[in-house]
Amino acid sequence: MKEIYLQLRKKARQIVLTLPTPEFQRIFFKEIKISKKNFETHPILIKLKKQIMPLMENNFGHGQLHAGLVCQDAGAIVQIELNSSSKANQTSSNIKNIERNILLVQIVGLFHDIKRKEKCHAEKGAKFAETFLKKGNYSLSLDEIFIICTAIRKHEAFNINNEKGDSTLISDALYDADKFRWGQDNFTHTLWDMLIFSNIPFKKFVKKYPDGIKKLEQIKKTFRTHTGAKYGPDFINLGIKTGKLLLKSIKESSC
């Protein structure tokens, strides 16, 4: 069973190479670069990664690679949103505010799927993060820890408890960056790790495949930031195109 899914993953990755890079990644490469550098060099994040990454294992597609990509894009979204709202006013206070928000959203990104293998993983992840951050010496205020834990608690897709009214930029940026992964990343990594971990029979996978594509369509309407709403659907459309081309390949090979 594992070999079949590894072959499909290889085919999916070949398909992705023939498709365009998501528009978000082409337009905001500078913001992504800044975000990536912060994720790699900030002392608090370095400390947290050493402690948290070993706990993630692979989390069937939601492990270290997933967390890193979410942190990268969430940090970029924060920059875009704050620069837009402040009309790119590059005062010292605004720059520090942006830097602090990048840090907070990347801490959320590290923790958001820490309990991915458990039921109600968002709620359990938020409780774990709260205890972890309060016990550690991370130079975070209680208000910042509350914001972090709220964002973790609210990141699940299609959760009716994710009311827009009490959202924050940190929560919304994390959600959107996480859902960007429902695009091509779903077919290059996540889907196959989940199938292999759960040992899903191939026939069952093929039978449910169309429903999976429909679910991808639904996620396009859930993005929360202005940036996510504008560029998120492009990620999803590329994922859907990848999925449909892969399904065509599966059908042809079955003939």
C-alpha positions as CSV (number, residue, x, y, z in Angstrom):
1,M,0.0,0.0,0.0
2,K,2.8,2.4,0.9
3,E,4.5,1.9,-2.4
4,I,1.4,3.0,-4.4
5,Y,1.1,6.2,-2.4
6,L,4.8,7.0,-2.8
7,Q,4.4,6.5,-6.6
8,L,1.4,8.9,-6.6
9,R,3.3,11.4,-4.6
10,K,6.2,11.3,-7.1
11,K,3.7,11.8,-9.9
12,A,2.0,14.7,-8.1
13,R,5.3,16.4,-7.5
14,Q,6.1,16.1,-11.2
15,I,2.7,17.7,-12.0
16,V,3.4,20.6,-9.6
17,L,6.6,21.4,-11.4
18,T,4.6,22.0,-14.6
19,L,2.3,24.5,-13.0
20,P,2.9,28.2,-12.1
21,T,4.3,29.3,-8.7
22,P,1.4,30.7,-6.5
23,E,1.0,34.4,-7.1
24,F,1.5,35.3,-3.4
25,Q,5.0,33.8,-3.6
26,R,5.9,35.7,-6.7
27,I,4.6,39.1,-5.6
28,F,5.7,39.0,-1.9
29,F,9.1,37.3,-2.2
30,K,10.7,40.2,-0.1
31,E,8.2,39.8,2.7
32,I,8.7,36.0,2.6
33,K,12.5,36.4,2.7
34,I,12.2,38.7,5.8
35,S,9.8,36.2,7.5
36,K,12.1,33.3,6.7
37,K,15.1,35.1,8.1
38,N,13.3,35.9,11.3
39,F,12.1,32.3,11.7
40,E,15.7,31.1,11.3
41,T,17.5,33.6,13.4
42,H,15.3,35.0,16.2
43,P,16.6,33.8,19.6
44,I,13.2,33.0,21.0
45,L,12.3,30.9,17.9
46,I,15.6,29.1,17.9
47,K,15.1,28.2,21.5
48,L,11.5,27.1,20.9
49,K,12.4,25.0,17.8
50,K,15.0,23.1,19.7
51,Q,12.4,22.2,22.3
52,I,9.3,21.7,20.1
53,M,10.4,20.2,16.9
54,P,11.4,16.8,18.4
55,L,7.8,16.6,19.8
56,M,6.3,16.9,16.3
57,E,7.6,13.7,14.7
58,N,5.9,13.9,11.3
59,N,2.3,14.4,12.6
60,F,1.2,12.7,9.4
61,G,1.9,15.6,7.1
62,H,1.7,18.3,9.7
63,G,5.2,18.2,11.2
64,Q,8.3,20.2,10.9
65,L,8.1,21.0,7.2
66,H,4.4,22.1,7.5
67,A,5.1,24.2,10.5
68,G,8.0,26.0,8.8
69,L,6.0,26.9,5.7
70,V,3.1,28.1,7.8
71,C,5.5,30.3,9.9
72,Q,7.1,31.7,6.7
73,D,3.8,32.7,5.0
74,A,2.1,33.9,8.2
75,G,5.0,36.2,8.9
76,A,4.7,37.6,5.4
77,I,1.0,38.1,5.7
78,V,1.5,40.0,8.9
79,Q,3.9,42.4,7.2
80,I,1.6,42.9,4.2
81,E,-1.4,43.6,6.4
82,L,0.4,46.0,8.8
83,N,2.2,47.8,6.1
84,S,-1.1,48.3,4.2
85,S,-3.0,49.5,7.3
86,S,-0.2,51.9,8.3
87,K,0.4,53.0,4.7
88,A,3.9,51.7,5.0
89,N,4.8,54.3,7.6
90,Q,8.3,53.2,8.4
91,T,8.7,54.8,11.8
92,S,10.7,53.0,14.5
93,S,7.6,52.1,16.5
94,N,5.8,50.7,13.4
95,I,8.8,48.6,12.5
96,K,9.1,47.2,16.0
97,N,5.3,46.5,16.0
98,I,5.7,44.5,12.8
99,E,8.7,42.6,14.1
100,R,6.9,41.7,17.3
101,N,3.8,40.5,15.4
102,I,6.0,38.4,13.1
103,L,7.5,36.8,16.2
104,L,4.0,36.1,17.7
105,V,2.5,34.6,14.6
106,Q,5.6,32.4,14.1
107,I,5.3,31.1,17.7
108,V,1.7,30.2,16.9
109,G,2.9,28.5,13.7
110,L,5.3,26.3,15.7
111,F,2.6,25.2,18.2
112,H,-0.6,25.0,16.1
113,D,-0.4,21.3,15.1
114,I,1.6,20.1,18.1
115,K,-1.3,17.8,19.1
116,R,-2.3,17.0,15.5
117,K,-2.7,13.3,16.1
118,E,-5.3,13.9,18.9
119,K,-9.0,14.7,18.7
120,C,-9.8,18.4,19.2
121,H,-6.2,19.0,18.4
122,A,-6.5,22.8,18.2
123,E,-8.0,23.1,21.7
124,K,-5.4,20.7,23.2
125,G,-2.6,22.4,21.3
126,A,-3.7,25.8,22.8
127,K,-3.7,24.4,26.3
128,F,-0.3,22.8,25.8
129,A,1.2,26.0,24.5
130,E,-0.2,28.1,27.4
131,T,1.4,25.8,29.9
132,F,4.6,25.6,28.0
133,L,5.0,29.3,27.4
134,K,4.1,30.3,31.0
135,K,6.6,27.9,32.5
136,G,9.4,28.9,30.1
137,N,11.4,32.2,30.0
138,Y,10.4,33.6,26.6
139,S,9.9,37.3,27.4
140,L,6.3,37.1,26.5
141,S,3.5,39.0,28.3
142,L,0.4,37.2,29.5
143,D,-1.6,39.2,26.9
144,E,0.7,37.9,24.2
145,I,0.4,34.3,25.4
146,F,-3.4,34.7,25.4
147,I,-3.2,36.0,21.7
148,I,-1.0,33.0,20.8
149,C,-3.2,30.4,22.4
150,T,-6.4,32.0,21.0
151,A,-4.9,31.8,17.5
152,I,-4.0,28.1,18.0
153,R,-7.5,27.4,19.2
154,K,-9.1,29.1,16.2
155,H,-7.1,27.6,13.3
156,E,-9.3,24.6,12.4
157,A,-11.1,24.8,9.0
158,F,-14.9,24.8,9.0
159,N,-15.1,25.2,12.8
160,I,-18.3,27.1,13.7
161,N,-16.6,28.4,16.9
162,N,-14.2,30.5,14.8
163,E,-16.3,33.6,15.0
164,K,-14.9,36.5,12.9
165,G,-15.8,39.0,15.6
166,D,-13.2,38.1,18.1
167,S,-10.4,37.5,15.7
168,T,-7.0,39.2,15.7
169,L,-4.4,39.7,12.9
170,I,-2.3,36.9,14.5
171,S,-5.2,34.5,14.5
172,D,-6.2,35.4,10.9
173,A,-2.7,35.3,9.5
174,L,-2.0,31.9,11.0
175,Y,-5.3,30.5,9.7
176,D,-4.6,31.8,6.1
177,A,-1.0,30.6,6.0
178,D,-2.2,27.2,7.3
179,K,-4.9,27.0,4.6
180,F,-2.4,28.0,1.9
181,R,-1.0,24.5,2.5
182,W,-4.3,23.1,1.2
183,G,-3.1,23.9,-2.3
184,Q,-0.2,22.1,-4.0
185,D,1.5,21.2,-0.7
186,N,-1.4,18.9,-0.1
187,F,-0.4,16.8,-3.1
188,T,3.4,17.1,-2.7
189,H,3.4,16.1,1.0
190,T,0.4,16.1,3.3
191,L,-2.1,13.8,1.6
192,W,0.4,10.9,1.2
193,D,1.7,11.1,4.8
194,M,-1.8,11.0,6.1
195,L,-2.8,8.0,3.9
196,I,0.3,6.0,4.7
197,F,0.0,6.7,8.4
198,S,-3.7,5.7,8.5
199,N,-3.1,2.8,6.1
200,I,-6.1,3.7,3.9
201,P,-6.9,1.1,1.2
202,F,-6.3,2.4,-2.3
203,K,-9.8,1.7,-3.5
204,K,-11.3,3.7,-0.6
205,F,-8.9,6.6,-1.4
206,V,-10.0,6.7,-5.1
207,K,-13.7,6.5,-4.1
208,K,-13.4,9.5,-1.8
209,Y,-11.1,11.5,-4.1
210,P,-13.9,13.6,-5.7
211,D,-15.2,14.6,-2.2
212,G,-11.7,15.7,-1.3
213,I,-11.6,18.0,-4.3
214,K,-15.0,19.5,-3.3
215,K,-13.6,20.2,0.2
216,L,-10.7,22.1,-1.4
217,E,-13.3,24.3,-3.3
218,Q,-15.0,25.1,0.0
219,I,-11.9,26.3,1.7
220,K,-11.5,29.2,-0.8
221,K,-14.3,31.1,0.9
222,T,-12.9,30.9,4.4
223,F,-9.7,33.0,4.2
224,R,-9.8,35.8,6.8
225,T,-7.2,38.5,6.0
226,H,-7.4,40.8,3.0
227,T,-4.2,39.2,1.8
228,G,-5.5,35.7,2.3
229,A,-8.8,36.5,0.6
230,K,-7.0,37.9,-2.4
231,Y,-4.3,35.3,-2.9
232,G,-5.5,32.2,-1.0
233,P,-7.8,31.0,-3.7
234,D,-4.9,30.9,-6.2
235,F,-3.1,28.4,-3.9
236,I,-6.3,26.3,-3.7
237,N,-6.9,26.5,-7.5
238,L,-3.4,25.2,-8.2
239,G,-4.0,22.4,-5.7
240,I,-7.3,21.5,-7.4
241,K,-5.6,21.5,-10.8
242,T,-2.9,19.3,-9.5
243,G,-5.5,17.0,-8.0
244,K,-7.5,16.7,-11.2
245,L,-4.4,16.0,-13.3
246,L,-3.4,13.4,-10.9
247,L,-6.8,11.8,-10.9
248,K,-6.6,11.7,-14.7
249,S,-3.3,9.9,-14.5
250,I,-4.7,7.4,-12.0
251,K,-7.6,6.6,-14.3
252,E,-5.4,6.3,-17.3
253,S,-3.0,3.9,-15.5
254,S,-6.0,1.8,-14.4
255,C,-7.3,1.3,-17.9
